[in-house]
Amino acid sequence: MFRGFPPEALTFLRGLTRNNRREWFQPRKHIYEAKLKTPMIGLVDSLNVELRKFAPGHVNDPQKAIYRIYRDTRFSADKTPYKTHIAAIFPRRGHEKHVSAGLYCGVSLEGIEVAGGIYMPGPQELLAIRTWLADRHAEFRKAATGPRKLMGDLHGDSLQRIPKGFDSAHPAADLLKMKQWLYYTTLDAGLITSPRLFGEIVKRFRVMMPVVEMLNAPLKKTRIDPLMSPADFY
């Protein structure tokens, strides 16, 4: 079981926050690899073991799960080259990772981010989810209260008006206006180096899964879902 990040991971992030430039990072890249990325791989591996028990379709290869540290600065006014956090995503196998519902965790100096839901659905996904919600909103609302204690309320950007094709008086109008359906919380930074970190993430992943599964239910797979084999679980 994952035992927490080493203190050197936080030292590295503090240094990177103050010196976010290539000249500082390159001589210390080995520290990033050893003290931040390698432990993050260990966290993802441990999370995969637990996901096999309650969300096997979300098991993800650490090399695919963990985001690169390099920022895409092409369209940003902020030209600092590196992210000052490390994060991983667990999308539903067989679906595009950002347009379908999944799980997320990230580590920064501010704390541990834990999230679940759907962040960037495209037009087809939005229509599919809204159509599903229009018919099954009562069931969805009941499930959406489950994560509230650990994750807060379901939220996301919304339209001002009901989308075209749906009745403005529909009892699920608030859900149908939404463009994202998300849970998000930040855990105390003191957990980063603690053995408790792993369990705190797992119990939040577990409580969000019924809603994640509902959001994925109306979505079509974007590629063939490969058969699971021992290699899928490392």
TORKOL-4160 file (C-alpha; in steps of 0.2 Angstrom, whole numbers, padded with zeros to 4 digits, m for minus):
234
<pt num="1" X="0000" Y="0000" Z="0000"/>
<pt num="2" X="0006" Y="0018" Z="m0004"/>
<pt num="3" X="0014" Y="0026" Z="0011"/>
<pt num="4" X="0014" Y="0044" Z="0006"/>
<pt num="5" X="0026" Y="0055" Z="m0003"/>
<pt num="6" X="0044" Y="0059" Z="0004"/>
<pt num="7" X="0047" Y="0076" Z="0011"/>
<pt num="8" X="0059" Y="0079" Z="m0003"/>
<pt num="9" X="0044" Y="0080" Z="m0015"/>
<pt num="10" X="0037" Y="0095" Z="m0006"/>
<pt num="11" X="0055" Y="0103" Z="m0006"/>
<pt num="12" X="0056" Y="0100" Z="m0025"/>
<pt num="13" X="0039" Y="0108" Z="m0027"/>
<pt num="14" X="0043" Y="0123" Z="m0017"/>
<pt num="15" X="0059" Y="0126" Z="m0027"/>
<pt num="16" X="0050" Y="0124" Z="m0043"/>
<pt num="17" X="0037" Y="0137" Z="m0038"/>
<pt num="18" X="0050" Y="0149" Z="m0034"/>
<pt num="19" X="0061" Y="0145" Z="m0049"/>
<pt num="20" X="0049" Y="0140" Z="m0063"/>
<pt num="21" X="0062" Y="0140" Z="m0078"/>
<pt num="22" X="0072" Y="0127" Z="m0088"/>
<pt num="23" X="0088" Y="0132" Z="m0081"/>
<pt num="24" X="0083" Y="0127" Z="m0063"/>
<pt num="25" X="0073" Y="0112" Z="m0068"/>
<pt num="26" X="0085" Y="0103" Z="m0079"/>
<pt num="27" X="0099" Y="0100" Z="m0066"/>
<pt num="28" X="0086" Y="0094" Z="m0054"/>
<pt num="29" X="0075" Y="0083" Z="m0066"/>
<pt num="30" X="0082" Y="0068" Z="m0057"/>
<pt num="31" X="0075" Y="0074" Z="m0041"/>
<pt num="32" X="0058" Y="0076" Z="m0049"/>
<pt num="33" X="0059" Y="0058" Z="m0056"/>
<pt num="34" X="0064" Y="0050" Z="m0040"/>
<pt num="35" X="0055" Y="0060" Z="m0027"/>
<pt num="36" X="0039" Y="0065" Z="m0036"/>
<pt num="37" X="0035" Y="0055" Z="m0051"/>
<pt num="38" X="0041" Y="0038" Z="m0045"/>
<pt num="39" X="0030" Y="0040" Z="m0029"/>
<pt num="40" X="0016" Y="0046" Z="m0040"/>
<pt num="41" X="0018" Y="0030" Z="m0050"/>
<pt num="42" X="0017" Y="0020" Z="m0034"/>
<pt num="43" X="0001" Y="0029" Z="m0029"/>
<pt num="44" X="m0007" Y="0025" Z="m0046"/>
<pt num="45" X="m0002" Y="0007" Z="m0044"/>
<pt num="46" X="m0010" Y="0006" Z="m0027"/>
<pt num="47" X="m0026" Y="0015" Z="m0033"/>
<pt num="48" X="m0027" Y="0003" Z="m0047"/>
<pt num="49" X="m0027" Y="m0012" Z="m0035"/>
<pt num="50" X="m0042" Y="m0004" Z="m0026"/>
<pt num="51" X="m0051" Y="0001" Z="m0042"/>
<pt num="52" X="m0051" Y="m0017" Z="m0047"/>
<pt num="53" X="m0063" Y="m0021" Z="m0033"/>
<pt num="54" X="m0076" Y="m0007" Z="m0036"/>
<pt num="55" X="m0072" Y="0001" Z="m0053"/>
<pt num="56" X="m0061" Y="m0011" Z="m0064"/>
<pt num="57" X="m0066" Y="m0001" Z="m0080"/>
<pt num="58" X="m0056" Y="0014" Z="m0073"/>
<pt num="59" X="m0039" Y="0005" Z="m0070"/>
<pt num="60" X="m0026" Y="0015" Z="m0079"/>
<pt num="61" X="m0008" Y="0012" Z="m0084"/>
<pt num="62" X="0002" Y="0025" Z="m0074"/>
<pt num="63" X="0011" Y="0030" Z="m0089"/>
<pt num="64" X="m0005" Y="0036" Z="m0097"/>
<pt num="65" X="m0013" Y="0041" Z="m0080"/>
<pt num="66" X="0000" Y="0053" Z="m0075"/>
<pt num="67" X="0000" Y="0070" Z="m0083"/>
<pt num="68" X="0016" Y="0077" Z="m0090"/>
<pt num="69" X="0025" Y="0091" Z="m0079"/>
<pt num="70" X="0027" Y="0102" Z="m0095"/>
<pt num="71" X="0014" Y="0115" Z="m0098"/>
<pt num="72" X="0006" Y="0119" Z="m0114"/>
<pt num="73" X="0010" Y="0138" Z="m0116"/>
<pt num="74" X="0005" Y="0140" Z="m0134"/>
<pt num="75" X="m0012" Y="0149" Z="m0129"/>
<pt num="76" X="m0008" Y="0155" Z="m0112"/>
<pt num="77" X="m0001" Y="0172" Z="m0106"/>
<pt num="78" X="0008" Y="0162" Z="m0092"/>
<pt num="79" X="0024" Y="0156" Z="m0101"/>
<pt num="80" X="0031" Y="0147" Z="m0086"/>
<pt num="81" X="0036" Y="0130" Z="m0093"/>
<pt num="82" X="0032" Y="0118" Z="m0079"/>
<pt num="83" X="0017" Y="0113" Z="m0068"/>
<pt num="84" X="0019" Y="0115" Z="m0050"/>
<pt num="85" X="0008" Y="0100" Z="m0046"/>
<pt num="86" X="0007" Y="0082" Z="m0051"/>
<pt num="87" X="m0009" Y="0073" Z="m0055"/>
<pt num="88" X="m0017" Y="0057" Z="m0062"/>
<pt num="89" X="m0033" Y="0053" Z="m0071"/>
<pt num="90" X="m0043" Y="0037" Z="m0072"/>
<pt num="91" X="m0055" Y="0038" Z="m0086"/>
<pt num="92" X="m0068" Y="0024" Z="m0091"/>
<pt num="93" X="m0059" Y="0011" Z="m0102"/>
<pt num="94" X="m0064" Y="0013" Z="m0120"/>
<pt num="95" X="m0070" Y="0031" Z="m0119"/>
<pt num="96" X="m0061" Y="0047" Z="m0122"/>
<pt num="97" X="m0053" Y="0053" Z="m0106"/>
<pt num="98" X="m0060" Y="0071" Z="m0105"/>
<pt num="99" X="m0076" Y="0069" Z="m0113"/>
<pt num="100" X="m0082" Y="0055" Z="m0102"/>
<pt num="101" X="m0084" Y="0053" Z="m0083"/>
<pt num="102" X="m0069" Y="0048" Z="m0073"/>
<pt num="103" X="m0059" Y="0050" Z="m0057"/>
<pt num="104" X="m0044" Y="0062" Z="m0054"/>
<pt num="105" X="m0031" Y="0066" Z="m0040"/>
<pt num="106" X="m0017" Y="0078" Z="m0039"/>
<pt num="107" X="m0004" Y="0084" Z="m0027"/>
<pt num="108" X="0002" Y="0102" Z="m0025"/>
<pt num="109" X="0009" Y="0113" Z="m0010"/>
<pt num="110" X="m0009" Y="0118" Z="m0007"/>
<pt num="111" X="m0015" Y="0101" Z="m0004"/>
<pt num="112" X="m0022" Y="0085" Z="m0012"/>
<pt num="113" X="m0036" Y="0088" Z="m0026"/>
<pt num="114" X="m0048" Y="0074" Z="m0028"/>
<pt num="115" X="m0062" Y="0075" Z="m0041"/>
<pt num="116" X="m0074" Y="0065" Z="m0051"/>
<pt num="117" X="m0087" Y="0067" Z="m0064"/>
<pt num="118" X="m0086" Y="0074" Z="m0082"/>
<pt num="119" X="m0076" Y="0089" Z="m0086"/>
<pt num="120" X="m0076" Y="0093" Z="m0105"/>
<pt num="121" X="m0091" Y="0083" Z="m0113"/>
<pt num="122" X="m0093" Y="0087" Z="m0132"/>
<pt num="123" X="m0110" Y="0091" Z="m0140"/>
<pt num="124" X="m0114" Y="0073" Z="m0143"/>
<pt num="125" X="m0110" Y="0068" Z="m0125"/>
<pt num="126" X="m0120" Y="0083" Z="m0118"/>
<pt num="127" X="m0135" Y="0078" Z="m0128"/>
<pt num="128" X="m0134" Y="0060" Z="m0123"/>
<pt num="129" X="m0132" Y="0064" Z="m0104"/>
<pt num="130" X="m0146" Y="0077" Z="m0104"/>
<pt num="131" X="m0157" Y="0065" Z="m0113"/>
<pt num="132" X="m0153" Y="0051" Z="m0100"/>
<pt num="133" X="m0155" Y="0064" Z="m0086"/>
<pt num="134" X="m0172" Y="0070" Z="m0092"/>
<pt num="135" X="m0179" Y="0052" Z="m0090"/>
<pt num="136" X="m0170" Y="0046" Z="m0075"/>
<pt num="137" X="m0167" Y="0062" Z="m0065"/>
<pt num="138" X="m0175" Y="0056" Z="m0049"/>
<pt num="139" X="m0163" Y="0041" Z="m0048"/>
<pt num="140" X="m0148" Y="0052" Z="m0052"/>
<pt num="141" X="m0152" Y="0065" Z="m0039"/>
<pt num="142" X="m0153" Y="0051" Z="m0026"/>
<pt num="143" X="m0136" Y="0045" Z="m0031"/>
<pt num="144" X="m0129" Y="0062" Z="m0032"/>
<pt num="145" X="m0132" Y="0065" Z="m0013"/>
<pt num="146" X="m0121" Y="0050" Z="m0009"/>
<pt num="147" X="m0104" Y="0059" Z="m0011"/>
<pt num="148" X="m0110" Y="0075" Z="m0002"/>
<pt num="149" X="m0102" Y="0072" Z="0015"/>
<pt num="150" X="m0085" Y="0069" Z="0008"/>
<pt num="151" X="m0085" Y="0079" Z="m0009"/>
<pt num="152" X="m0098" Y="0092" Z="m0007"/>
<pt num="153" X="m0112" Y="0095" Z="m0019"/>
<pt num="154" X="m0112" Y="0091" Z="m0037"/>
<pt num="155" X="m0108" Y="0106" Z="m0047"/>
<pt num="156" X="m0102" Y="0113" Z="m0064"/>
<pt num="157" X="m0104" Y="0127" Z="m0077"/>
<pt num="158" X="m0122" Y="0129" Z="m0083"/>
<pt num="159" X="m0132" Y="0137" Z="m0096"/>
<pt num="160" X="m0143" Y="0152" Z="m0092"/>
<pt num="161" X="m0158" Y="0144" Z="m0101"/>
<pt num="162" X="m0163" Y="0126" Z="m0104"/>
<pt num="163" X="m0155" Y="0119" Z="m0119"/>
<pt num="164" X="m0164" Y="0117" Z="m0136"/>
<pt num="165" X="m0176" Y="0102" Z="m0137"/>
<pt num="166" X="m0180" Y="0101" Z="m0118"/>
<pt num="167" X="m0195" Y="0108" Z="m0109"/>
<pt num="168" X="m0191" Y="0124" Z="m0099"/>
<pt num="169" X="m0203" Y="0117" Z="m0086"/>
<pt num="170" X="m0195" Y="0100" Z="m0084"/>
<pt num="171" X="m0192" Y="0095" Z="m0066"/>
<pt num="172" X="m0174" Y="0092" Z="m0070"/>
<pt num="173" X="m0171" Y="0109" Z="m0078"/>
<pt num="174" X="m0156" Y="0113" Z="m0066"/>
<pt num="175" X="m0148" Y="0097" Z="m0071"/>
<pt num="176" X="m0151" Y="0099" Z="m0089"/>
<pt num="177" X="m0143" Y="0116" Z="m0090"/>
<pt num="178" X="m0127" Y="0110" Z="m0083"/>
<pt num="179" X="m0112" Y="0108" Z="m0095"/>
<pt num="180" X="m0101" Y="0099" Z="m0082"/>
<pt num="181" X="m0106" Y="0087" Z="m0068"/>
<pt num="182" X="m0092" Y="0087" Z="m0056"/>
<pt num="183" X="m0087" Y="0083" Z="m0038"/>
<pt num="184" X="m0071" Y="0092" Z="m0032"/>
<pt num="185" X="m0062" Y="0094" Z="m0015"/>
<pt num="186" X="m0045" Y="0098" Z="m0008"/>
<pt num="187" X="m0038" Y="0088" Z="0006"/>
<pt num="188" X="m0026" Y="0095" Z="0019"/>
<pt num="189" X="m0008" Y="0096" Z="0012"/>
<pt num="190" X="m0002" Y="0088" Z="0028"/>
<pt num="191" X="m0008" Y="0071" Z="0021"/>
<pt num="192" X="0004" Y="0072" Z="0007"/>
<pt num="193" X="0018" Y="0063" Z="0017"/>
<pt num="194" X="0006" Y="0053" Z="0027"/>
<pt num="195" X="0001" Y="0034" Z="0025"/>
<pt num="196" X="m0017" Y="0041" Z="0027"/>
<pt num="197" X="m0017" Y="0049" Z="0010"/>
<pt num="198" X="m0020" Y="0033" Z="0001"/>
<pt num="199" X="m0036" Y="0028" Z="0011"/>
<pt num="200" X="m0043" Y="0046" Z="0010"/>
<pt num="201" X="m0042" Y="0046" Z="m0009"/>
<pt num="202" X="m0049" Y="0028" Z="m0011"/>
<pt num="203" X="m0064" Y="0032" Z="0000"/>
<pt num="204" X="m0068" Y="0047" Z="m0010"/>
<pt num="205" X="m0066" Y="0038" Z="m0027"/>
<pt num="206" X="m0077" Y="0024" Z="m0020"/>
<pt num="207" X="m0091" Y="0036" Z="m0015"/>
<pt num="208" X="m0091" Y="0045" Z="m0032"/>
<pt num="209" X="m0092" Y="0029" Z="m0043"/>
<pt num="210" X="m0111" Y="0027" Z="m0043"/>
<pt num="211" X="m0113" Y="0045" Z="m0051"/>
<pt num="212" X="m0098" Y="0042" Z="m0062"/>
<pt num="213" X="m0106" Y="0026" Z="m0069"/>
<pt num="214" X="m0122" Y="0035" Z="m0072"/>
<pt num="215" X="m0114" Y="0049" Z="m0082"/>
<pt num="216" X="m0105" Y="0036" Z="m0093"/>
<pt num="217" X="m0120" Y="0025" Z="m0095"/>
<pt num="218" X="m0128" Y="0035" Z="m0110"/>
<pt num="219" X="m0111" Y="0038" Z="m0119"/>
<pt num="220" X="m0105" Y="0027" Z="m0133"/>
<pt num="221" X="m0088" Y="0020" Z="m0133"/>
<pt num="222" X="m0075" Y="0028" Z="m0144"/>
<pt num="223" X="m0064" Y="0013" Z="m0147"/>
<pt num="224" X="m0065" Y="m0006" Z="m0144"/>
<pt num="225" X="m0064" Y="m0010" Z="m0125"/>
<pt num="226" X="m0049" Y="m0022" Z="m0124"/>
<pt num="227" X="m0051" Y="m0038" Z="m0115"/>
<pt num="228" X="m0043" Y="m0037" Z="m0097"/>
<pt num="229" X="m0028" Y="m0047" Z="m0095"/>
<pt num="230" X="m0015" Y="m0048" Z="m0081"/>
<pt num="231" X="m0005" Y="m0035" Z="m0091"/>
<pt num="232" X="m0019" Y="m0022" Z="m0088"/>
<pt num="233" X="m0016" Y="m0023" Z="m0069"/>
<pt num="234" X="0003" Y="m0022" Z="m0070"/>
